[in-house]
């Protein structure tokens, strides 16, 4: 990268750490790169020929990684520019140009998802979004409606003193000094709402240090 490109990169407030060139990483606040997070987030190594929707894409870390693994990717987020509470498009657009990416960005919210309008996607990524929503049930129903094969969901979760088998959701508005934090499910609580939303099965991939990742499979369409 040229000195001018490096200066332009550093002028952006990044959340994600994205490798734009060998030895050149965006200075994001997020503690992991895509390679470091693969096992925890459940990304398949090979996504050749698959369609992916990355909801809450922000700077596009997982969008670009899914594309690198062979997928045709749509990124979606509610950024500052389209009425959201956090993030902007500057990092995403910079990374897309620098990587020569074909990822399509669509401004929008999970609550706007409609299979008639958006279609269905083989894989849906929903990382770090669920606990920011005031209506998580509606969000999960909409995810189930547009998921073809698998939905990967990562969220903050509630570790109950009596264990993770208690099926409930803790309401903790403003936790960690963030006014956009609301709902924290237990593992069993999230599984129960996923069934309500239309998912047939959910497998826990990661549950440590207050973070949970599940792989959810939609119910088969009615005959």
C-alpha positions, 0 to 999 in steps of 0.5 A: 500500500502507498503512504497515502493509502495507509494515511487514509486507512488510519483516518478511519475508525475501524472496528474490525481487523482486516488484512488488506495486504500482507503485513497490513492490518486495519487498526480495529478495536475487535480483538480477533481477525477472521482466521483467529475467529473461524473456529469460534464463529463456525465459518465453514472452510469452503463456501464455494457456490454458496450464498451468504448474508452477513447481518451487522457486517460493519467493516465487513470482516466476515463478509470478505472472509466468506467471499475469500472462501468462495461465497457470493456475499451480501452484507447488511447493516444499519450504519450511521449513514442509514439511521443506525446507532453505530458504525459507518460505511467508510471502513467497509468501502475502503476495504472493499476497494482495496481487496477488489471485492464483489461483496454487495452492501445493502443498508437495512435492519434484520427487522426488514428482512422478507424472503419475498424481497430479499430471497433466501441465503444458504448461510446467514451470519448474525454476529454480535447483534442479537443482544442489541435488539429490543425485539429479538423474537421478531429478528429470529423469526425473520432469520429463519424465514430467509435461511436456506441451510444454516444460520450462525448466531453469535451473541452475549449470553447470560450465565445463570448461577444455577447453570445454563439449562434455565430457559430465560432471557435477562433484560439488562438495558445499558449493560457495559455502559452501552445504551444499545444493550438489552437482552441476554439469553441463557443457552436454553433460553436461546434454544427455546426461542429459536424453536419458536422462531422456526428453527428445527435444531441448534447446536452450541459451538462456543460458550465461554466468557459471556459469549455464545455461538450457535449453529441453527438449522431451519425447519423443513418447508411444509409439503 
